[in-house]
Amino acid sequence: TTERTRHFLVKKPKKILQLRLEDKNVFNAIHLNSIGYVFEFGPKEVVSTRKHSGSSKNWNAAHRYGTETSGGLTLATQLWEPRSLSLETNDWQQVGPVMEGLAVNGGWAYSSWYRSAAASDQLKGNIVAFNMKKLNKYQAQYLSPRSYLYKKLSFGKFKSYSQNVKVSPYMRLGHGQSLGASSKYIYVLANENKLPGGASNGFYSEEILQLKKSDLTINKVWSIRVDVGSSGRYFYNAAFAGDNTMYGVFHNAAFGRYEFWRLNLVNNRWQVSQVTATQSHFVKQQAGSSPVQGFSVSGSNMYLAFNNLIFKLQTDGIYQKTWKHVSNREIEGLASDGSQLYAQLAQRGEILSGRWQKAEK
């Protein structure tokens, strides 16, 4: 076996204890008195971009675009998103222009939108859904309150596009980077981007929201908390695989590795079923922290994004590939649907999509 794939046992696994603090339909507390798992050697740390342009020369352009190719993965424009989807005078209920997470299922893209970067730290925003099969990837950006934009569409086209866009009620979405979508529901891990006192971890609960795809309203809410003895496991990023599986990401900075926690929904309770880890920071740490900007799971593969970098791993933690793309904007969300990978770019809002070469699967 090669060094990259050699397994190591960190601790001898002990019995898993599950403590129910409140009604099982409301709260799930998962307490492990010890944890046993294997970890895989990951890649050497690489440098992620420290800054971005904040916008793009393509801000309202109809046809200025280009593809980004790196290591067998080509990302190209899937959808130029409108800058906002609310009346200009409606400051309280403003929808956009800051986009965060992304989920894709059945041709629909679901993204979390906030009225400002500060609003995403205050945890409240909207889920916006686009039927990408019915929208022209360049013209959909004209669905905007600015007259010089929406006047570029005929009334018939404006009406047709509007019927293929949905906006959820204003709700608590957390930081908005942890989304998933199944055939019937949308899932959100409504976590906080900044914990009290500037802490990076702690014994804090997080909420999992289940939204109906039909009208983007909340159907169910679960509250979870995971810890290992005296150490909490607060997930800043998560991905959903279907209706019954969530993967949470935990950066164990003290030990220089990333942990991937798989939780399954059993009898209306989320329970830990597997923990894997990759021994690497992936990117060089800046000010002690370089947070994950996107996370997605598809089949036996996982994808981590840090600004302009995407890392491909297997769900058992084995590192496979690094892709570096230059778009002058940060990746804020990742999604995968079958063999297709999607990336949500920050201001200017754009969804990219691509498929890796067969040799890279």
PyMOL commands that set and color helices and strands:
alter all, ss='L'
color gray80, all
select helices_A, chain A and resi 3-5+117-121+132-134+139-142+147-150+155-162+196-198+253-255+358-360
alter helices_A, ss='H'
color red, helices_A
select strands_A, chain A and resi 16-19+27-32+39-41+68-70+73-80+98-105+108-114+124-131+165-167+171-172+179-181+185-190+206-212+218-228+231-232+237-240+245-252+257-266+269-279+294-298+301-306+309-314+319-324+331-337+340-345+350-356
alter strands_A, ss='S'
color yellow, strands_A
deselect
rebuild
show_as cartoon
